[in-house]
């Protein structure tokens, strides 16, 4: 009761505040900016707030001021006027002559102060540190950069850039190879220096453009984006500009500077000598402006892209207004609440706000999740876990919890209607899709080949002495297939035999002389080496009589004839088992847990010229393969398995794969070479939720080790 009876005295508005007329509002009405030079803040106000300030009288009661306004045909209720007074007090826009207002502002300041823990949580993602106050220097030097804003300079840069691009395209391979230099220590150092240079000019682009348009630039400095340093320029004063196109010029000035630098660097790259300078030009021409563009152009973060979108769509405070509109839309369509809209907009603008807010939430979810993983992996283990939990709980789960809390508080106002019934039905179907186990079909890259396969290459260059088979002939094990002869091997055998005889004679000569005992040992060692050499040559010669190592079928092109010379690098014939085949599939680690022994399977040929084979899985390996034995399945050769070559030039898979074996018997396929395909089988039923849960659990178990 005491609080209601207490008289409200209007405070005095500070004299140093400035009212600046700005561009019209979205509904066409006039708008003003209330500028606080001490805090360097701008406040958007409409015609109602402007009239209140214009007629303001301090040190009188609130009710008395309302009567004065009524005499001037300005109607306002007590609650609305009190809201405006609170706005002035909460933003430190009044003169604190009254003890009551002084105490109130002290309380507001105390409440706004955060302990160091909360401050770190809110600010470690983006911390600003002002370094210089450049306004005087910019004012003094702005005339010196007039040429850089001229059409002549723009045309020169575009012309040089066009010539540079043409030259680069003609020397593309050399241009791309420069990129690998960045992975060296020296390359990284020059990349860092180039980045500082380019980003400094980027910020000067914002600063000089703002200054030329009559804006003050109070500070420039460094900001830390997830502890990564980036430069920034305070162009808050741009809000006083009436033209949104002028504000847009300031926003895009930095990116424009980087693009101009990139075009000039592209031109100079073709003429620069090999060395450090050429590498720096490559960095400026490519990586620096592309990385800047990817960050600055995003409208979902409060960088250049956000302010550009805000100005182009004439949407002040785009994110807060969009979020409010999207929350109203979600509450209306999911809960069925008939609440008043946060503001009345055209249908087109309303839809734009809702879509933008939802896209921003999705973007932020993946951004914060990515940042959480980033800080986890780059910080030491304990700090990484803490920062990861802060990201997930504070920036993802807490906003969701707060919104659900508001939903719960409004439960009394919820009644069943078409909107929330439809939403509940959609959610129910979605949960069914997530939690109901589904039959999972597992597809594996696979190879089909004969269980016995022999491709004959001669051990040495030789000529064919006799052929005992014809193409497509069926042969039995140990059948003689081919005789070849190598004069070189024959000659080597004869030479080794002669050398053996000579060594034996030398040994016999030394038999009776004790003083030549050491000489005898050397000769005996040489004898042993030559005998081993002869044995090896005899084994090679034995291979010149080629016999079938198993029952099978011959594939022979008839391009080889008797007495024809053949090379050891070229196959002569292929012997394969045309009845017994095997399928070798490779299952990745995610699907491996769902595989079932002896489950039905189908092999589908990639070529499509052979009928699919229905079979059963025979063997499932319990150990992942260290290397991939079939190059055609590798991504390096157009296959489906992501691979890379290790130091030993062996093919290594990027994730764990397990070998799956299917034995086929009495399948007369007549495949002369192994063929590629897909092995399809049905795995154990599992819900999407259980798959995600198992994946998350496995990662948590893996990362729980210190």
Secondary structure, DSSP 4 states (H G I P E B T S, - for coil): -HHHHSPPBPPEEPTT-EEEEE---TTS--EEEEEETTTTEEEEE-HHHHHHHHT---SSBHHHHHHHHHHTT----HHHHHHHHHHHHHTT-EE--SHHHHHHHHHHHHHH---HHHHHHHHTTEEEEEEE--HHHHHHHGGGGGGGGSHHHHHHHHHHHHHHHHHHHHTHHHHHHGGGGGGSHHHHHHHHHHHHHHHHHHHHHHHHHHHHTT-----EEEEEETTEEEEEE--GGGGG-S-HHHHHHHHHHHHHHHHHHHHHHHHHHTTSPSSHHHHHHHHHHTHHHHHHHHHHT-TTSSSHHHHHHHHHTT-TTHHHHHHHHHHHHHIIIII---PPPSS---HHHHHHHHHHHHHHHHHHHHHHHHHHHHHHHHS-HHHHHHHHHHIIIIIIIHHHHHHHHHHHHTGGG----HHHHHHHHHHHHHHHHHHS-BPPEEEEEEEEEESSEEEE--SSSEEEEEE---TT-EE-TT-EEEEEE-HHHHHHHHHHHHHHHHHHHHHHHTTT-GGGHHHHHHHHHHHHHHHHHHHHHHHHHHTTEEE-SSSEEEE--S---TT-EE-TTS--EEEE-SS-EEEEEEEEHHHHTT--TT-EEEEEESSSSS--EEEE--EEEEEE-SS-S-GGGBGGGT-SB-EEE-TTS-EEESS-EEEEEEEE-S-----SS-EEEEEEEE---B-HHHHHHHHHHHHHHHHT--
